[in-house]
Amino acid sequence: MIELPVIEGKNDLKKGRPKWLKVKLPTGENFRKVRDLVDTHSLHTICESGNCPNMGECWGAGTATFMILGNVCTRSCSFCAVKTGRPPEYDEEEPLRVAEAIQKMQVKHAVITSVNRDELKDRGAEIWHRTVKEIKRLSPQTTIETLIPDVKGNWEALETMISAGQEVVSHNMETVEELYRKVRPQAKYDRSLEQLKRIKEFGKRSKTGIMVGLGETKDQVLKTIDDLVEANVDILTIGQYLQPTRMHLEVADFISPGVFDEYREEGLSRGLKYVESGPLVRSSYHAERHVNV
């Protein structure tokens, strides 16, 4: 077993973000093109709603992660910048609009995610299914990753969500089991693990992501990795938690790049097929690499 170094960062919080978390402001022609397409088609992206630090890099490369079923979530996770509340009725035309935007962008690999829609009996599964089908119809060469929400044990809805032809299905664990009540109060660690297990059993390439810097210990991260291996998860992303607003959970630690490297090595040595681990890594970062691992 690899011996991990002591996680440093508590003493650096007062000094602001360390240098490895600095990112450039989004600019460039490709960034503007993506912005125009998103605005023209009245689309939502998790890049904007989630205050993603990689938006400039990804949009500059002509890619974006589209968020369907609106931009208001029924959950109130303490880490997330997406608006929470009672969502309006979903848009029946959204699947086609998303597909048309992806076709115009000539996207080779598309990532689709959504807010939680707990008030819907099918958790939004029908819209999920139709969105993937429309993308495949208009852009048959485009590969797709769907980053799906917690279906609260509605396994029939899960099957509808993941049976439309997407290559990768992701569901984020977000954090270690011990921090669930604080970080994901309306979710359950074991239920999310079961969802990932069922995704793999359905025959899909399975993927999940966690954040570090929330106060977790090294042993808790390694136990989470072991749990994911037991659930036959293929791909894991690990990134630094960054507080989106003062209303959200504070950062407990800034994790150094070397520790992220060690977590990657641990994940691979314990049985994961691919681990993307780094301070600025997010669920959809370098997602195109995850199709054929």
N, C-alpha and C positions, 0 to 999 in steps of 0.2 A: 504494500500500500504506500502511496506517495505521501510524504509528510508535508502538510501545507504550512506555510509561514503564518505567523500571527497577523491577523487582519488589522491593518492600520487605518486611521481616518478620523477617529473621534476628536482628536486634537486639532484637526484641520477644518472642522466645520465652521468655526468662527472666522476663518480666513476666506470663506467662499469656496466655489468649486475649484478643484485642482486643475492643472494645465491640461491633463488628458481628457477633460470633459468640455473643452472649448470647441465650439463649432462655428463655421462661417455662416453669415446671413445668406439666405437663398437668393440667387441671382441667375442671370443667363437666359438665352433664347428658349432652350428646352423647358426651363422652369416656367416661363411665361406661357408657353404653348399648353402645358399641362393645366396651369391655372385657368386659362381661357376655356379649355374643354370642360373642366369641372364646373365652372360658372355657367357656361352655355347650356349644359345638360342638367343643371340644378342638382348636382350630385354632392354627396357627403364623402369625405375621406377621413380615415382615422389619423392620417398624417396631421391634419389641422385640428380635429376635435380632441386628439390625444396629445397635442403639443409635442410631436415627435422631433427629437433633435436631428434626425437624419433627413428631414423633409427636403432640405436644399440639395443634398447629394442624390436622393432617389428621384425627385422631380426633375433635377438637372439631367438625369439619365433617361428621362421619359417614362418613368414608372410611378405608380401610386397605388395605395391600398384603398379600395373603395368600401364604403360602409353603407350597407343597405338597411331597410326597415326604419329609416329616419335617423335622427341624431339626438333623441331623448331616450334614456335608458331607465328601465324599471328598477334597476339595482342602485345601491348607493355605496359602492366600494370606496374605501377611504384613500385609495391611491390614484384614482382615475379622474381625468379632466373632462370626460364626456358628461354632458348635462344629465341630470337625473330628474324624474318626475313622471307625470302621466302622459305617455306618448299620444300623439294624434293618430287618426286612422292612417294606415300605411297606403302607399301609392301603388296601385295595380300596374301602372306603366313603368315603374322603376326598373324591373328586370331588362326591358328592352332598351331603356336609356343607358343603363350601365354597359350593356353589350355593344351598343352603337359607339359609345365613347372609347371602349377598348379597341374596337375595330378601327376607328379613326386614328388612334394612337399607334396602331400596328404593334400592340403589346405582344411580346413572345410568351411572357409568363404573367398571369394576373393573380392578384391576391384580393379576396373578398372577405370582409368581416361584417359584423352587425352588432348593434346594441342588443341587450336582453329585452325580450318582449314576453315577460312572464304572464301578462294579462291575456295573451292569445292562447287558445286551447292547443294549437299545434306549434307554439313557440316561434311562429313565423316560418315553419318548415316549407310550406307551399311556395312562398316567395323565394326562399333559398333555392329550391329545386328549379323553379322557372328561370332564375337568374343564371345559374350554371348552364342550363339547356340553351338559353338564348345566346350566351357567349360562345358555346360550342357550335351553334348553328351559324353565327355570323363570322366567327374566327376559329374554324376547326383545327388550325395548327397551334392555337394558343393553349398552353398548359395552365392549369388552375390550382391554386391552393385556397381552400376555404377555412377561415379561422372562425370557428363556430362557438356560440355561447353555451352555457350550462342549460341543458334541457330539463333539469329537475327530475331526472329519472323517467322521462317520457321517451322510452326507447323506440316507439313507433315513429315519433317525430324525428328522432335522430336518424333513423334509417332513411326517411324521406329527404332529410338534409344532405346526406352523404352519398346518395345513390344516383346522382345526375351525371356522373362522368368526370368529376374532378380527380386530379392525380394525387393531391396531398390534402389531408384533413387534419387541422390543428385545433386544439382546445387548450387554453393556457391554465396551468396550475397556479401561476402567479407568485406563490410563496410557499414556505415550509408549513407543515401541518400545525405547528405550535402557534403560528401567527394568523391563522385563518380567521379567528373571531375578530381580530383587530383590523385585518386587511380586507377580508372578503366575508363580512358578517352574514350575508344571505346565501352563501355557498357552503358546500361540505367537501372536505379534502377527499374522503373515500368515494364520494359520488363522482367527483371529477376524475379520479383514477379509474373508476368503473367505466366512465364514458370513453376514456382513452383506450381502455382494454377492448371495448366493443367496437370502436373504430377500426382497430387492428384486426379483430376477428372478422369484420366485414370484408377485409381484403384491401384496405386502404393503407397507404404510407402514413403513419401517424406521427404527430409532432406536438410539442408543447413548449412553453416558455416560463421561466421564473425570473423574478427580480431579486437582487441582493442589495444590502445596505439598509434593510428595514429593521435590523436588530437580530437577525438570525445568527446562529452559531455555525461553525464549520461542520460539526457533526450532524446538525440538522440538514444542511445542504446535501451532505453525502448520503444521509438516509433517504432524502427525497429522490436522489438519483437512483438509489437501489430500488425504491418503490416503482419508479418509472421503468426500470429494466424489467422488473417482475411483470409489469403491465404490457411488456413487449413494445414500448414506444421506440420509434426509430430515431427521431431527431429532437434535440433539446437546444433551446436558446437561453442564454443567461446574460442579463444586462444590469446595469446600475439603476436603482430607483432614483428618480429625480422628482422632487416635490413640485407639482404643477402650479399650485397656488398656496397661499398661506392658510387656506381652509382645509388643506389635505395633510396627511401624515408627514411629519418632518423626516428628513433623512437622518438615519442613525449612524451610518458609516459611509465614507467614500472608499470603495474597494479599489485597491491598486491593480494596474494591468497585470502584474505578475501573478496575483491570486486568481484572476480570471483564466490565465493560461493553465494554472494548476487544476482548476475546476474542469477545464476542457480535457486535460489528460486523464483525470479521474473518471470522467464520464465515459470516455472511450475505453479505458482499461476495464471498466465495470460492465461493458456490454452494449452501450449505445452506438448506433451506426455513425452518427454525425453530431457534433456539438459545435455550435456557434457561440463563443463566449468572449465578451469584451465590454468595457464600460458603456459604450454607445450602442451596443447590440439591442435590437428590439425584435419582436416576433417576426416581422416581415423583412428584416434586414438580410440582404443576399438570398432572398427566398428562392430565386431561380436556381440556386445551387442544390436545393433540397429535393428536386424532382427525381433525380436518378441515383440517390445515395443508396 
